[in-house]
Amino acid sequence: MTSSQHPFRIGVQLQPQHADYAQIRDAVLRAEDLGVDVIFNWDHFFPLSGDPDGKHFECWTMLAAWAEQTERVEIGALVTCNSYRNPDLLADMAHTVDHISGGRLILGIGAGWFERDYAEYGYEFGTAGSRIADLADALPRIRARWAAKNPAPTRDIPVLIGGGGERKTLRLVAEHADVWHSFGDASTLARKSAILDEHGAAVGRDTGALVERSIGVSRPPSEVADELVAAGATLFTTDTDGPDYDLALTKEWVAWRDAQG
């Protein structure tokens, strides 16, 4: 059973906070063995919950390690902050991890929002509007850099854009994304998905068919799967953080996926 042209997939975001790296490495192994389709981290420099000065590790060096460690799962950031790297450099980093992984990288990207990262690492925070404008400028540069690379990427690297701004962010999703990651409940997903398709029609792209709907889930599939599927979601991502990286909810979602046939 699928709700669209996309098969149901299960992701897990292993938040790289409050853990030693050995615990993160172990969680990656357990998640792949469990049968998830995608393992994500995030692109921040400090914990987002718990002790704000707790243990934390960097996104892209970690993804390169995961590319070597894993064999089957796709990997990526949920999401990379566009502000932290020159777009051509980011494209080259993604190209390299694409090759290390044998074609299993998803480039998750967003405009950025966590002000502490910007302040302590010397990036200009700007405004929500300026950060979205920067993302709009970056996305074509990333694609152009991939087109110029030797060797070429192993595949058309999927671009996942996270965010729900109805006028600007969803327009960028319509223009550039292969996957759209949404936040909120089924009614929010359905409403914004319709807006995304309106943007798709405006730019001449069939976003209903071409853009996979992804959503974060924090409740068991018995409680929310049916309504999320009805709203168009096909990629469902749980999250967990250190030091324990509890995958119990993720296991429920994998079992639900496998029961769909």
Secondary structure, DSSP 8 states (H G I E B T S, - for coil): --SSSS--EEEEEEE-BSS-HHHHHHHHHHHHHHT-SEEEE---SS-SSS-TTS-B--HHHHHHHHHHH-SSSEEEETTEEGGGS-HHHHHHHHHHHHHHHTS-EEEEEE----HHHHHHHT-----HHHHHHHHHHHHHHHHHHHHH-SS--SS---EEEE---TTTHHHHHHHH-SEEEE-S-HHHHHHHHHHHHHHHHHHT--HHHHSEEEEE--S-HHHHHHHHHHTT--EEEEEEETTT---HHHHHHHHHHHHT-
